Amino acid sequence: MSTSMRVMELVRFGDADTAFAARDLPKPTPGPGQVLVRVEATSVNPLDLQTRRGDYRDQVALPAVIGNDVSGVVVETGPGADDFQSGDEVWYLAPAFAGPGAYAEFHVVDQALVARKPARLSHVEAAGLGVVGVTAWEALVERAAVRAGERVLVHGGAGGVGSAAIQVAGALGVEVVTTARSKDHEFVTGLGADHAIDFSTGDYVPQVRALGGVDVVLDTVGGDTLTRSPEVLTDRGRVVSIVDIPEPQNLLAAWGVNATYHFLFASPGRAKFEALGRLVDQGKLRPVIGAVLPLADVAQAHTLLEAGSVGEGRRRPRGKIAIAVQSLDEPPHRTTSSS
Ligand SMILES: NC(=O)c1ccc[n+]([C@@H]2O[C@H](COP(=O)([O-])OP(=O)(O)OC[C@H]3O[C@@H](n4cnc5c(N)ncnc54)[C@H](OP(=O)(O)O)[C@@H]3O)[C@@H](O)[C@H]2O)c1
């Protein structure tokens, strides 16, 4: 058995085409309570782009293996890691900025972060649902504590987090309002959104107010979109932003509303994956995969994620851009939805 593994290492901050290099590194060994996972698939997220550009250079020492979404197979267990055995199919988040990530053939992780992959998802599909699903779950369930019958505004409904959040919100029995370009309205209503508002042609605020406001705002955009939240909130509303850095006291004082504000940086954890897995099993949550590329083409995957969804030139496909690491268990460059 080989003692090395192929990785696509981040060797330089900056443009995608010069940032990564294929390297062979020693295959890691699981320590106490850890499992060694053969990574079957991962996916690219905006955090990967930000890390590659150098936004987190104080937390990432080069060369580094980045990437957070993992779907794979347990191939070895460390001492005391009794929750899993070789052959188990698993999915999880590799913790951000805490050791090697997922752009690799193998990955070592604490078993406490790992859950069994839902059987109805391929590895590529599972890898496209981790970061976005966990973020949506943490925002709506753990922070906003949404209750059935409430109305929730999900910004960026056609994006990765937004499309997961629409589905999670729907499963929780809430009315979902979302912002998306009109070309994406059929897509977001297909995911379960009750109302779609085109953010690119008008002001979302009066349109949400005309619906009677919302109990919860999930902000995936930041800036003005976030700071105008009080204009659409009902009394005792909750705002969760996954984009803007929090200064909750200042923000709430400025808003002068009876509301709570949360900033969220999604974190790994088995329970969240198990909760998402139950929704998948119930047919209430499905991944949206826009393209699948091999690990060697990770730079191309970054370029694709960076491309706009409208305008001239190359367009980004709607849905997650997944990376098939071991085997192409889906055809490469597959586009499952048009934009
Ligand atoms: N804190 C955390 O834990 C966490 C976790 C995941 C993601 N994030 C962050 O959250 C953001 C979204 O992530 P993602 O993976 O969902 O990204 P994404 O797939 O790029 O989705 C962003 C969506 O927002 C839409 N959008 C752009 N401008 C908008 C506006 N003014 N109003 C409403 N929607 C707008 C985009 O539409 P077009 O493509 O048509 O322009 C796109 O559909 C990123 O900044 C990411 O870094 C944070």
The ligand as a Gaussian input file, in Angstrom:
#p B3LYP/6-31G(d) Opt

LIG

0 1
 N      -19.731000      32.534000       7.854000
 C      -19.837000      31.309000       7.340000
 O      -19.781000      30.294000       8.043000
 C      -20.071000      31.153000       5.860000
 C      -20.365000      29.896000       5.337000
 C      -20.611000      29.790000       3.967000
 C      -20.547000      30.926000       3.166000
 N      -20.218000      32.118000       3.724000
 C      -20.187000      33.346000       2.908000
 O      -21.519000      33.586000       2.478000
 C      -21.525000      34.130000       1.184000
 C      -22.410000      33.271000       0.300000
 O      -21.839000      31.981000       0.163000
 P      -22.379000      30.990000      -0.961000
 O      -21.562000      29.766000      -0.925000
 O      -23.841000      30.883000      -0.865000
 O      -22.008000      31.862000      -2.254000
 P      -22.616000      31.829000      -3.692000
 O      -22.921000      30.416000      -4.079000
 O      -21.703000      32.636000      -4.539000
 O      -24.029000      32.558000      -3.588000
 C      -24.190000      33.924000      -3.445000
 C      -25.544000      34.281000      -4.065000
 O      -25.887000      35.618000      -3.710000
 C      -26.449000      36.236000      -4.864000
 N      -26.343000      37.680000      -4.705000
 C      -25.371000      38.518000      -5.150000
 N      -25.666000      39.782000      -4.808000
 C      -26.856000      39.741000      -4.136000
 C      -27.690000      40.726000      -3.544000
 N      -27.360000      42.031000      -3.556000
 N      -28.841000      40.334000      -2.947000
 C      -29.188000      39.028000      -2.916000
 N      -28.436000      38.034000      -3.471000
 C      -27.287000      38.398000      -4.069000
 C      -25.649000      35.665000      -6.009000
 O      -26.342000      35.807000      -7.227000
 P      -25.533000      35.946000      -8.623000
 O      -24.530000      34.810000      -8.637000
 O      -26.572000      35.804000      -9.656000
 O      -24.857000      37.274000      -8.591000
 C      -25.529000      34.201000      -5.583000
 O      -26.655000      33.458000      -6.011000
 C      -20.053000      34.219000       0.753000
 O      -19.583000      35.514000       1.007000
 C      -19.353000      33.229000       1.657000
 O      -17.997000      33.578000       1.888000
 C      -19.985000      32.265000       5.049000

